[in-house]
Amino acid sequence: MAKTRMVTQFGLGSSIRSRNYTQAAARAIRDALWHNSLNVADAFGFPKEAMLIDVAIGVQQPEAVDTAELLGIFPYGQPTITVEK
């Protein structure tokens, strides 16, 4: 079955003093997640753990982002993270 986009969420994060790109990305993810409550999976009769989550992060230095660390932020679902400039 092909993926169907159900929701788009945006978040903003920064790390001005330490210039830590992973920390800034984590703040952006939390900003997007914590301001919303999604029950899309439940509405279609799927468990939350089955939800496919595609994350796109834009930063100046993509190689400086530790995507493995960011995966732990998601409370459920199957996140995939891509980082681009």
C-alpha positions in Angstrom: 0.0 0.0 0.0 1.3 3.5 -0.9 1.8 6.1 1.8 -0.8 8.8 2.1 0.1 12.0 3.8 -2.4 12.7 6.6 -0.9 15.5 8.6 2.0 18.0 8.2 3.5 19.5 11.3 6.2 22.2 11.6 8.5 22.9 14.5 11.3 25.3 15.2 14.4 24.7 17.3 17.7 26.5 17.9 20.9 26.1 19.9 22.5 29.5 19.6 25.0 29.4 22.4 26.3 25.8 22.0 25.6 25.6 18.2 24.6 22.0 18.7 22.6 20.9 15.6 21.3 17.7 17.2 19.9 19.7 20.2 18.3 22.3 17.8 16.7 19.5 15.8 15.4 17.8 18.9 13.8 21.1 20.0 12.2 21.4 16.6 10.8 17.9 16.8 9.4 18.5 20.3 8.0 21.8 19.2 6.1 20.1 16.4 5.0 17.1 18.5 4.1 18.7 21.8 1.8 21.4 20.4 -0.5 18.8 18.8 -2.3 15.6 19.7 -2.7 13.2 16.8 -5.2 10.4 16.9 -4.9 9.6 13.2 -3.9 6.0 13.7 -6.8 5.4 16.1 -9.3 7.0 13.7 -8.4 4.5 11.0 -8.3 1.5 13.4 -4.5 1.1 13.5 -2.3 1.0 16.7 -0.2 4.1 17.3 2.9 2.0 17.0 2.0 1.4 13.3 2.0 5.1 12.4 4.7 6.0 9.8 6.4 9.3 10.6 8.6 11.0 8.0 10.7 13.7 9.5 12.6 16.2 7.3 15.1 18.5 9.2 16.8 21.4 7.5 20.1 22.7 9.0 23.3 24.3 7.8 25.5 21.3 8.7 23.5 18.1 8.1 26.4 15.9 9.0 26.4 17.4 12.5 23.0 15.9 13.4 22.8 12.6 15.2 19.6 11.1 13.9 19.9 8.0 16.1 19.6 10.3 19.1 16.5 12.0 17.7 14.6 8.8 17.1 14.2 8.4 20.9 12.0 11.5 21.1 9.0 9.9 19.4 6.6 8.4 21.9 5.2 6.0 19.3 5.2 5.2 15.6 7.9 4.4 13.2 9.9 7.6 12.5 12.3 8.0 9.6 14.6 11.1 9.7 16.3 12.8 6.8 18.5 15.8 7.3 19.3 18.3 4.5 20.8 21.6 4.1 
